[in-house]
């Protein structure tokens, strides 16, 4: 069981958040795509000012089941995903 998952409340719904140390970025805060979906509308715009503040605190969104992975598995997944994203940005 993963004990380092916390909860954030947004719009009266609770979402899991977790701090993970990533080699290149240090400690980052992640949550699930369910929270991301609640923060933005179908056009990708924030639904409220509070949504902007919540999103700015979260570095990355993972699938709901992935937030509960063991630390090493989650770190590997995030490092791979973040490396791929940085290559695309180049």
Backbone torsions as a table, in degrees:
resi	resn	phi	psi	omega
1	UNK	NA	135.9	180.0
2	UNK	-86.2	123.3	-177.0
3	UNK	-100.9	-6.4	-174.3
4	UNK	-99.6	24.3	175.7
5	UNK	-96.7	126.6	176.6
6	UNK	-106.2	-178.9	-178.1
7	UNK	-124.7	139.9	171.4
8	UNK	-122.5	138.5	177.7
9	UNK	-102.5	131.7	174.7
10	UNK	-139.9	126.5	178.9
11	UNK	53.4	43.3	176.4
12	UNK	65.0	19.9	175.5
13	UNK	-122.4	140.9	179.1
14	UNK	-96.3	135.3	179.3
15	UNK	-128.0	144.1	177.5
16	UNK	-74.9	142.5	172.2
17	UNK	-132.9	154.6	-176.9
18	UNK	-151.6	138.4	175.5
19	UNK	-93.6	131.0	-178.5
20	UNK	-132.8	139.0	177.1
21	UNK	-92.0	118.4	179.9
22	UNK	-108.0	134.0	-175.0
23	UNK	-44.0	-52.3	-173.6
24	UNK	-82.1	-35.4	-171.0
25	UNK	-101.6	-13.5	-174.8
26	UNK	81.0	-149.6	-179.3
27	UNK	-75.9	126.5	176.8
28	UNK	-127.0	155.0	177.0
29	UNK	-103.7	129.9	179.4
30	UNK	-122.0	159.8	171.9
31	UNK	-145.1	-164.9	-176.1
32	UNK	-103.6	163.5	178.0
33	UNK	-63.3	-21.7	176.3
34	UNK	-63.5	-40.7	176.1
35	UNK	-66.4	-45.4	179.1
36	UNK	-56.5	-43.1	178.8
37	UNK	-62.2	-32.0	179.5
38	UNK	-76.1	-23.3	-175.7
39	UNK	-83.1	-26.1	-175.8
40	UNK	-125.3	153.7	177.4
41	UNK	-88.6	-176.2	-176.3
42	UNK	-64.8	-18.9	176.9
43	UNK	-88.7	-4.8	-179.7
44	UNK	89.6	6.3	179.0
45	UNK	-88.7	146.2	176.5
46	UNK	-62.8	142.8	-177.5
47	UNK	-84.2	-24.2	177.9
48	UNK	-150.9	168.5	173.7
49	UNK	-64.9	-36.0	177.6
50	UNK	-62.7	-35.3	177.9
51	UNK	-61.5	-37.1	177.8
52	UNK	-62.3	-47.4	-178.9
53	UNK	-62.4	-41.9	179.0
54	UNK	-64.6	-46.0	-178.6
55	UNK	-62.6	-37.7	180.0
56	UNK	-66.5	-21.7	178.7
57	UNK	-83.8	-20.5	-176.9
58	UNK	-99.1	127.8	-178.9
59	UNK	-84.0	-35.3	-173.4
60	UNK	-154.1	148.5	178.6
61	UNK	-115.0	131.3	179.6
62	UNK	-115.5	168.5	175.6
63	UNK	-64.0	149.0	-176.1
64	UNK	-51.9	-39.1	180.0
65	UNK	-73.9	-25.2	-175.4
66	UNK	-72.7	-26.1	-178.3
67	UNK	-65.0	-19.4	-179.1
68	UNK	-97.2	6.4	177.4
69	UNK	-63.6	157.3	172.8
70	UNK	-59.3	151.5	-175.4
71	UNK	-50.6	-47.6	-177.1
72	UNK	-66.5	-40.3	178.3
73	UNK	-64.9	-43.8	-179.7
74	UNK	-65.2	-42.3	178.2
75	UNK	-60.4	-45.8	179.2
76	UNK	-61.3	-43.5	178.6
77	UNK	-60.3	-49.4	-177.9
78	UNK	-65.4	-42.7	179.6
79	UNK	-62.0	-40.1	178.1
80	UNK	-64.7	-49.4	-178.4
81	UNK	-62.0	-43.8	-178.5
82	UNK	-69.6	-34.7	175.2
83	UNK	-64.8	-43.4	179.1
84	UNK	-62.1	-44.4	179.8
85	UNK	-63.0	-39.8	-179.5
86	UNK	-69.3	-32.9	175.9
87	UNK	-66.9	-38.4	179.2
88	UNK	-66.1	-37.1	-179.2
89	UNK	-66.9	-23.6	179.6
90	UNK	-74.4	NA	NA
